[in-house]
Amino acid sequence: MEKCISMLSLRELADPVMLTLQTAVITLILHVLAGVVSGYFLTGKKSVFGFIADALITLPLVFPPIATGFLLLLILGRTGLIGSSLQQIGVEIIFSRSGVFIASFTAGLPLVVKSVQSAIAAMSSSLSEAAWTLGKSRVQTYFFVVLPSIRHALFTGLILSLGRSLGEVGITLMLGGNIIGKTETVSLAVYNAVFEGNFEKAAILSSLLGILSLAMFYGLKKISST
């Protein structure tokens, strides 16, 4: 036990834990915003834009993570479609913490969006129609009628996406680069420890990741039940 505590006090373990917590918080906030926005724009009447956006959002769910990471690398890299423009204004995505955040966000996004879409599709249209009859706009109806009705589905999606994001490895490897002390998350630290043959360190990190995940899941469950 003393040896485990000594290991956990090392800087090499503190850095991945702090980055993982930071990534989880930032990703959770972004997923809340994405779930709310997608519910408004990607439901109702279908359009070409909506179909394309829905397909792109679903892609990480059905595409291998390492391949998804490679596609994002081509887009966000220094010579990529978006990355080259960002490079000109001094914004670096690849092999930075921003790349880790984007990887985590991308991995969990489909789970949030699909949960929200399914809940809205299953809703009775009478609620929205009643709000429109009372003179409420589409925006007012969405925020004051639809969102409260699907809040449990949104929280379920957030819980699923959080679990997916915390365990993300493939996309993060491509965008973050697995740089120790800079872009190494707890999941990547477990991967590195196993690769090095340090199974004791991998076991401690895996247990810690499990505790962090359960704590966050419990917090979201408590919020969703209120």
Long-range contacts (C-beta under 8 A, 24 or more apart in sequence): 4-204, 7-200, 7-201, 7-204, 8-204, 8-208, 11-181, 12-180, 12-181, 12-189, 13-189, 13-201, 13-204, 13-205, 15-180, 15-181, 15-184, 16-184, 16-185, 16-186, 16-188, 16-189, 16-205, 17-186, 17-208, 17-212, 19-97, 19-100, 19-183, 19-184, 19-185, 19-186, 20-166, 20-185, 20-186, 20-187, 20-209, 20-212, 21-212, 22-97, 23-100, 23-101, 23-104, 23-165, 23-185, 24-104, 24-162, 24-165, 24-166, 24-212, 24-216, 26-101, 26-104, 26-105, 27-101, 27-104, 27-105, 27-108, 27-161, 27-162, 27-165, 28-158, 28-162, 30-101, 30-105, 31-105, 31-108, 31-109, 31-112, 31-157, 31-158, 31-161, 31-162, 32-154, 32-158, 34-105, 34-109, 34-112, 34-113, 35-112, 35-113, 35-115, 35-116, 35-154, 35-157, 35-158, 36-116, 36-147, 36-154, 38-112, 38-113, 38-116, 38-117, 39-116, 39-117, 39-120, 39-142, 39-146, 39-147, 39-150, 39-154, 40-139, 40-142, 42-113, 42-117, 43-117, 43-120, 43-121, 54-113, 57-109, 57-110, 57-113, 58-110, 58-114, 59-110, 60-106, 60-107, 60-109, 60-110, 60-171, 61-110, 61-111, 61-114, 64-170, 65-107, 65-168, 65-169, 65-170, 65-171, 66-170, 66-171, 66-173, 66-174, 68-106, 68-107, 68-170, 68-171, 69-103, 69-170, 69-171, 69-172, 69-173, 69-174, 69-175, 70-174, 72-102, 72-103, 72-106, 72-171, 72-174, 72-175, 73-174, 73-175, 76-102, 76-175, 93-175, 94-175, 94-177, 95-175, 95-176, 95-177, 95-179, 95-183, 96-176, 96-182, 96-183, 97-176, 97-182, 97-183, 99-172, 99-175, 99-176, 99-177, 99-183, 100-172, 100-175, 100-176, 100-183, 100-185, 102-175, 103-168, 103-171, 103-172, 103-174, 103-175, 103-176, 104-165, 104-168, 104-171, 104-172, 105-165, 106-171, 107-161, 107-164, 107-165, 107-168, 107-171, 108-160, 108-161, 108-162, 108-164, 108-165, 108-168, 109-161, 111-157, 111-160, 111-161, 111-164, 112-154, 112-157, 112-158, 112-160, 112-161, 113-157, 114-157, 115-153, 115-154, 115-156, 115-157, 115-160, 116-150, 116-153, 116-154, 116-157, 118-153, 119-149, 119-150, 119-152, 119-153, 119-154, 120-146, 120-150, 123-149, 123-150, 151-224, 152-224, 155-220, 155-221, 155-223, 155-224, 156-224, 158-220, 159-217, 159-220, 159-221, 162-213, 162-216, 162-217, 162-220, 163-213, 163-217, 166-209, 166-212, 166-213, 166-216, 167-209, 186-212
